[in-house]
C-alpha cells in the first residue's frame, strides 16, 4: 500500500454571528457555550478546502490504480489535536480560559451548493485574520484582527453565504442542517484525540467525476451541542491548521494498493499466484488503452479450463496484474512449464500482437519445510540504489528505490522471496512521527523496490526502516537510509 498526501489550499474558523476572520491562525479552535467578551457566546465552525491537484494527476496518469481495481483504497482526513502531546492538559483550561471539551461528536460536512445546484458552487476566500477578538482598544493598530472575508456572513468581498454560517442548526432558514451532506462523524471521548475522518466515498466520487463543483468542507459540533443551553462556561477543542509552524500540518491521506508481488519465479501448485505484464515505451512506463486479457496453457499448449480470457487489472502505471487461482487437479508433473498469453493489447489506438510468457510450476512442498528440527531465522543485509545516504532531494522528485536483500555479512548471496517491508518517518526530538506505515516492498522477477514521491512530503529529514519476517521472527533494521527533502525554488 502506498500513500499520497493532499494538503489544505485554504482554511478558516468562522464564529456564530460574528464578522471575525481567523484564516491565518495556526490553530483552529472549535468552541461552544457561554463565555466572556474575549470568548464570545455561541460556537465556531471550521471550513477548509483541499489541493487535490497531485492526487488527480496520479489517478489520471495511472500511478494510482482505478477504483474498480483498487477496492481497498481509503482517504482519511488527518488533523493533529493541540492537546495530543500532553495528557496533563485533560480536564483543564486553555490559555484563553476556555474549558477543554470532552465527550462530544464532530461532523464533517460538504459545503453546499447554492440552491443545491452543482453549477452554483459557493466559492470563498481564506482571509488574513489571526485573532478571535478585536483588541484595538488595548493594542492600537492591531493587525492580527480582521473582519474581511470569509466569515460567518460573507464568502468574499461581494458575495454572502446562501445561509449565514453555511447552514442553520435550528432547521429554519434557507439552508438547514437536515439538507446538509454529512461525510463522516467522529466521537471524541477525552477531547485529545486526533481527527481521522473517513472521506473515501467522497474523494473517490471526485476522482471519478461522480461529484463536481465541491468548494470545500466544514467541521462542526452536532446541533445539539451548538445549541446547548445552561452551560457555565465555554468549551473548546483545538487542532493545528495549514499555517502551523510545526510538522503537524493537516492533510488528506490517500492509501492505495499498488503493491507488485510477482510469483513468476516461484509459482506453486495449491495456492493463488500473481503474474504481471510490464509495459514500457522508451524506458518509461505506459498505460494501455484497456486492460489486457490473459489465458493460461499447460505444457502441451492446451488451454486450461476456467483460466482463459481472464481480465487483468492495472496495479500501477504500466503494470498489469492477474491473479491465478489454485490450478485445478490435472495430474501435472512438476516442475513443468506453462504459458501465459496476454491479448487485447492496444496502445494509443494501435493493436499490438499477443505476448506469450512462460513460468515454471513447482510443487507446493518446494516452499514448505517439514522435518524434526526448527528452522533458524535468517539475518539480512541491504544495499540500496535510487537514494544515496544523507542525500538532499528536491521536493519535485519521484525516486525508484531499489533494495538489494542479501544474506548478512555476504556480498553476493541474494535472497529470493523475502517477506520484506519498509516504513518512512521523521523525528521530533526523541519521537518518531510516521510518514508512511509499514508497507510491503515490491517484488518482481528481478528486483525488490519501492517508489518514493517527494512531491507530497514536507521538507524535513527522513528515515527509512526495513522489516523482514523470517521463521516467525520479526526483525527491524533501523535507519537503513537517511535523507533530506528540500524545497526547489
C-alpha positions in Angstrom: 0.0 0.0 0.0 1.3 3.4 -0.9 0.1 6.9 0.2 -0.4 10.3 -1.3 -0.8 13.3 1.0 -3.1 16.2 -0.1 -2.7 19.4 1.9 -5.2 22.3 2.6 -5.4 25.0 0.0 -7.3 27.3 2.4 -8.9 27.2 5.8 -10.8 29.5 8.2 -12.7 29.3 11.5 -16.0 31.2 11.4 -17.7 32.3 14.6 -21.5 32.5 15.0 -23.0 35.9 14.3 -19.5 37.5 14.1 -17.6 39.0 11.2 -14.3 38.0 12.7 -11.9 36.2 10.3 -9.2 33.8 11.7 -7.9 32.4 8.4 -4.2 32.8 9.2 -4.4 31.4 12.7 -2.1 28.3 13.2 -4.7 26.7 15.4 -8.4 26.3 14.8 -10.5 26.4 18.0 -13.9 24.8 17.9 -15.9 26.1 20.9 -19.4 26.2 22.2 -21.2 27.6 25.3 -21.4 30.8 27.3 -18.4 33.0 27.7 -17.0 36.4 28.1 -16.0 39.4 25.9 -12.8 37.6 24.9 -14.6 34.3 24.5 -17.8 35.1 22.6 -21.1 33.4 23.4 -22.1 30.9 20.8 -20.0 28.5 18.8 -17.5 28.2 15.9 -17.1 26.1 12.7 -14.0 25.3 10.7 -14.0 25.3 6.9 -11.3 24.2 4.6 -10.5 23.1 1.0 -8.1 20.5 -0.3 -5.5 20.8 -3.1 -6.2 17.6 -4.9 -4.1 18.5 -8.0 -1.4 15.9 -7.4 -3.9 13.2 -6.4 -5.9 13.8 -9.5 -2.8 13.8 -11.6 -1.6 10.4 -10.2 -5.1 8.9 -10.7 -5.3 10.2 -14.3 -1.8 9.0 -15.3 -2.3 5.6 -13.8 0.1 5.9 -10.9 -2.9 5.1 -8.7 -4.9 2.1 -9.7 -8.5 2.7 -10.8 -11.2 2.5 -8.2 -12.6 -0.7 -9.8 -9.2 -2.5 -9.4 -8.5 -0.9 -6.0 -11.4 -1.6 -3.7 -9.4 -1.1 -0.5 -8.3 2.5 -1.5 -9.0 4.8 1.5 -8.9 8.5 2.0 -8.6 9.8 5.6 -8.6 13.4 6.8 -6.0 13.8 9.5 -5.6 16.8 11.8 -3.5 16.8 15.0 -5.0 17.8 18.3 -3.1 20.5 20.1 -3.7 18.6 23.4 -2.5 15.3 21.9 1.1 15.5 23.3 0.3 16.1 27.0 -2.2 14.0 29.0 -1.8 16.6 31.8 -3.9 19.0 29.7 -7.0 16.9 30.1 -9.8 18.4 32.1 -8.0 21.8 32.3 -8.4 25.2 30.7 -6.8 26.6 27.6 -4.7 29.8 27.6 -7.8 31.8 26.7 -9.7 30.5 29.8 -12.0 28.1 27.9 -12.5 24.6 29.3 -11.3 21.6 27.3 -14.2 19.9 25.7 -14.8 16.1 26.3 -17.4 13.5 25.2 -18.6 15.1 22.0 -19.1 14.3 18.3 -17.8 16.3 15.4 -19.3 16.2 11.9 -17.5 16.6 8.6 -19.9 18.1 6.1 -19.6 19.3 2.5 -20.0 23.0 1.8 -23.4 23.0 0.0 -24.1 24.4 -3.5 -26.4 27.4 -3.9 -30.0 26.1 -4.4 -28.5 22.6 -4.2 -27.2 23.2 -7.8 -23.7 21.8 -8.6 -23.4 24.5 -11.2 -23.6 27.1 -8.4 -20.7 26.4 -6.0 -20.1 28.7 -3.0 -16.6 29.8 -3.6 -14.9 31.5 -0.6 -11.7 33.3 0.4 -9.5 32.4 3.4 -8.9 35.9 4.7 -6.0 37.5 6.6 -7.2 37.5 10.2 -5.5 35.8 13.1 -7.1 36.9 16.4 -10.5 35.7 17.6 -11.2 39.1 19.3 -10.7 42.7 18.4 -8.1 44.1 20.7 -7.9 47.5 19.0 -8.8 49.2 22.3 -5.9 47.5 24.1 -3.4 47.3 21.2 -3.7 50.2 18.7 -3.3 49.3 15.1 -3.7 45.5 15.9 -3.1 43.9 12.5 -3.9 40.4 13.8 -7.6 41.1 13.8 -9.6 41.2 10.6 -13.3 41.1 9.6 -12.5 40.7 6.0 -13.9 37.7 4.1 -14.6 35.0 4.7 -16.5 35.0 8.0 -20.0 34.0 9.3 -21.8 36.2 6.8 -19.7 36.6 3.7 -17.7 34.4 1.4 -15.8 37.1 -0.4 -15.8 40.9 -0.7 -19.0 41.0 -2.7 -20.9 37.7 -2.0 -22.6 36.2 1.0 -23.2 32.6 2.1 -26.6 31.4 1.0 -27.3 30.9 4.7 -25.2 32.7 7.4 -22.8 30.2 8.9 -23.3 28.0 5.8 -26.3 26.2 7.4 -28.9 26.8 10.2 -28.7 24.3 13.1 -32.4 25.0 14.1 -33.7 23.6 10.8 -35.0 27.0 9.7 -33.8 29.5 7.1 -32.7 29.0 3.5 -30.5 26.0 4.2 -30.8 24.0 7.3 -29.0 21.0 9.0 -31.4 18.4 7.5 -30.2 19.5 4.0 -26.5 19.1 4.8 -24.5 16.3 3.3 -22.6 14.7 6.2 -19.4 12.9 5.0 -18.5 11.4 8.4 -19.0 11.7 12.1 -16.3 11.1 14.8 -16.7 10.7 18.5 -14.2 12.2 20.9 -14.3 10.6 24.4 -11.5 12.5 26.1 -11.1 15.5 23.7 -7.4 15.0 23.0 -7.9 12.6 20.1 -6.7 13.5 16.6 -9.2 13.9 13.7 -9.5 10.9 11.5 -12.5 11.4 9.2 -13.2 8.8 6.5 -13.5 10.6 3.2 -13.2 7.5 1.0 -16.5 7.7 -0.9 -16.4 11.5 -1.2 -12.9 11.6 -2.7 -13.4 8.6 -5.0 -16.5 10.3 -6.4 -14.4 13.4 -7.1 -11.7 11.4 -8.8 -14.3 9.6 -11.0 -16.2 12.9 -11.6 -19.4 11.5 -10.0 -19.2 14.6 -7.8 -18.2 18.0 -9.1 -18.3 21.6 -8.0 -17.1 21.0 -4.5 -15.5 24.1 -2.9 -14.6 22.6 0.5 -15.8 21.0 3.6 -16.6 22.0 7.2 -16.1 20.6 10.7 -18.6 21.4 13.5 -20.2 20.2 16.6 -23.6 18.4 16.3 -26.5 20.9 16.5 -27.5 19.6 20.0 -24.1 20.7 21.2 -24.0 24.0 19.4 -27.5 24.8 20.8 -26.7 23.6 24.3 -28.1 25.9 27.0 -27.4 26.3 30.6 -23.6 25.8 30.2 -21.5 27.5 32.8 -18.5 28.3 30.5 -17.1 27.9 27.1 -15.8 24.5 26.0 -13.1 24.1 23.3 -11.0 21.7 21.3 -8.1 22.8 19.1 -6.3 21.4 16.1 -3.4 22.6 14.0 -4.2 24.4 10.7 -2.3 24.7 7.5 -0.5 27.7 8.9 1.2 25.8 11.8 4.9 26.2 12.0 5.3 22.6 13.2 5.4 19.3 11.2 1.8 18.7 12.1 0.2 20.3 9.1 -3.3 18.8 8.4 -3.7 16.7 5.3 -5.8 14.1 3.4 -4.0 10.7 3.4 -4.9 8.6 0.4 -3.9 5.0 0.9 -4.0 2.7 -2.3 -2.8 -0.7 -3.3 -0.1 -0.6 -5.9 1.9 -3.5 -4.4 3.6 -5.7 -7.0 4.1 -9.3 -5.7 5.2 -11.2 -8.8 5.2 -15.0 -8.5 6.6 -15.8 -11.9 9.8 -17.2 -10.4 8.0 -19.0 -7.6 4.7 -20.2 -9.0 3.4 -23.1 -6.8 0.6 -25.6 -7.1 -2.1 -25.5 -4.3 -2.2 -21.7 -3.9 -3.1 -18.5 -5.7 -0.3 -16.9 -7.6 0.1 -13.5 -9.3 1.6 -12.7 -12.7 2.4 -9.3 -14.2 2.9 -7.6 -17.6 5.2 -4.6 -17.7 4.6 -2.0 -20.5 7.5 0.3 -21.4 7.9 2.9 -24.1 11.4 4.3 -24.5 12.2 3.1 -20.9 9.1 4.8 -19.3 6.0 3.0 -18.1 3.0 3.5 -20.3 -0.7 2.6 -19.8 -2.5 0.5 -22.4 -5.8 1.7 -23.8 -7.6 -1.1 -21.9 -6.8 -3.9 -19.6 -5.5 -6.9 -21.5 -6.9 -10.4 -21.3 -4.9 -13.4 -20.0 -5.1 -17.1 -20.9 -3.1 -19.9 -19.3 -1.9 -23.0 -21.3 -0.3 -26.2 -19.9 3.0 -27.7 -21.0 1.3 -29.3 -24.1 -0.1 -25.9 -25.2 -3.7 -26.8 -24.3 -5.8 -24.0 -22.7 -6.7 -24.8 -19.0 -10.5 -24.8 -18.5 -11.5 -21.8 -16.4 -8.3 -19.9 -17.0 -8.9 -18.4 -20.4 -10.0 -14.8 -21.2 -9.2 -13.6 -17.7 -9.4 -9.8 -17.2 -6.4 -8.2 -15.7 -6.2 -5.1 -13.5 -3.8 -2.2 -13.7 -1.9 -2.3 -10.5 0.4 0.7 -11.2 1.3 2.8 -14.1 2.2 0.4 -17.0 1.9 -2.7 -14.8 -1.0 -5.1 -15.2 -1.8 -7.9 -12.7 -3.7 -11.2 -13.0 -4.4 -13.4 -10.0 -4.4 -17.1 -10.9 -6.5 -19.2 -8.5 -5.1 -22.6 -7.4 -4.8 -24.7 -10.5 -7.5 -27.4 -10.9 -6.4 -31.0 -10.5 -4.8 -32.2 -13.7 -2.1 -34.7 -12.7 0.6 -32.2 -13.5 4.1 -33.5 -13.1 6.1 -30.7 -11.5 8.2 -28.9 -12.2 6.7 -28.1 -15.6 6.5 -25.0 -17.8 3.2 -23.3 -18.5 2.4 -20.3 -20.8 0.5 -17.1 -20.0 -0.8 -15.3 -23.1 -1.7 -11.7 -22.9 -4.1 -10.5 -25.6 -6.3 -7.5 -26.4 -3.2 -5.2 -26.2 -3.8 -1.7 -27.6 -1.5 1.3 -27.1 -2.5 4.8 -28.3 -5.1 3.2 -30.7 -2.7 0.7 -32.2 -3.3 -3.0 -31.7 -0.2 -4.9 -30.7 0.5 -8.7 -31.1 -0.2 -11.1 -28.2 2.5 -11.5 -25.7 3.5 -15.0 -24.6 5.5 -15.6 -21.4 6.5 -18.7 -19.6 6.6 -19.7 -15.9 7.6 -22.8 -14.2 5.2 -24.5 -11.8 6.7 -26.1 -8.7 5.1 -28.4 -6.2 3.8 -26.7 -3.0 6.4 -28.6 -1.0 9.2 -26.6 -2.5 8.1 -23.6 -0.3 7.2 -25.8 2.7 9.8 -27.2 5.1 8.7 -30.2 7.2 11.0 -32.0 9.5 12.1 -32.7 13.0 14.2 -29.6 13.5 13.1 -25.9 13.8 14.5 -23.5 11.3 16.7 -20.7 12.4 15.6 -17.2 11.4 17.7 -15.5 8.7 19.7 -12.3 9.3 19.8 -10.0 6.3 21.9 -7.1 5.0 20.8 -4.5 2.5 22.1 -2.4 -0.3 20.1 0.5 -1.9 20.1 2.4 -5.1 18.0 5.3 -6.2 18.6 7.4 -3.0 22.0 8.0 -1.5 22.7 8.1 2.2 22.4 11.7 3.5 21.3 12.9 0.1 19.5 16.2 -0.3 16.5 15.6 -2.6 14.3 18.3 -4.2 10.6 18.0 -3.4 9.9 17.6 -7.1 11.4 14.2 -7.4 9.9 10.7 -7.7 12.5 8.1 -6.8 12.6 4.4 -7.5 14.4 3.0 -4.5 15.9 -0.5 -5.2 16.5 -2.7 -2.2 19.1 -5.5 -2.6 18.3 -8.1 0.0 21.2 -10.5 0.8 22.4 -12.8 3.5 24.1 -10.8 6.2 27.8 -10.5 6.1 28.0 -11.6 2.4 28.3 -9.6 -0.8 26.6 -11.9 -3.3 24.1 -14.2 -1.7 20.9 -12.5 -2.8 17.7 -13.8 -1.3 14.6 -14.5 -3.3 11.0 -14.5 -2.0 11.7 -12.5 1.1 8.8 -11.1 3.1 10.2 -7.5 3.4 8.6 -4.2 4.4 9.7 -0.5 4.7 8.5 2.5 6.8 9.3 6.2 6.5 9.3 8.7 9.4 10.7 11.9 10.7 12.0 12.7 14.2 10.6 15.4 16.5 13.1 15.2 19.4 13.0 11.6 20.5 9.6 11.0 18.9 9.3 9.1 15.6 6.5 10.7 13.6 5.2 8.2 11.0 5.0 9.4 7.4 4.3 6.0 5.8 3.5 3.0 7.9 4.9 -0.5 7.2 4.4 -1.2 3.5 5.4 -4.3 1.6 8.4 -3.9 -0.8 7.5 -4.6 -4.4 8.8 -7.9 -5.7 9.4 -8.5 -9.4 11.3 -11.4 -11.0 14.5 -9.5 -11.0 14.4 -6.9 -8.1 12.9 -5.5 -4.9 11.9 -1.8 -4.9 9.5 0.9 -3.8 8.6 4.3 -5.2 9.1 7.4 -3.1 7.3 10.5 -4.2 8.7 13.7 -2.6 6.0 16.0 -4.1 3.6 15.4 -1.3 6.1 15.5 1.5 7.0 18.4 3.8 10.7 19.4 3.7 12.5 17.6 6.6 15.0 14.9 7.4 13.5 11.4 6.7 14.5 8.0 7.9 13.7 4.5 6.4 13.5 1.3 8.4 13.4 -2.1 6.9 11.5 -5.1 8.4 11.8 -8.7 7.5 9.7 -11.6 8.7 11.5 -14.9 8.9 10.7 -18.2 10.8 8.1 -16.4 12.9 10.6 -13.7 13.9 10.2 -10.1 13.0 13.5 -8.2 12.7 13.5 -4.4 12.2 16.6 -2.8 10.8 16.6 0.9 11.9 17.7 3.9 9.9 18.9 2.0 6.9 18.6 5.2 4.8 18.6 8.8 5.9 18.0 11.7 3.6 16.6 15.2 3.4 13.8 16.7 1.3 14.5 20.4 0.4 12.3 23.0 -1.4 13.0 23.5 -5.0 13.0 27.3 -5.8 
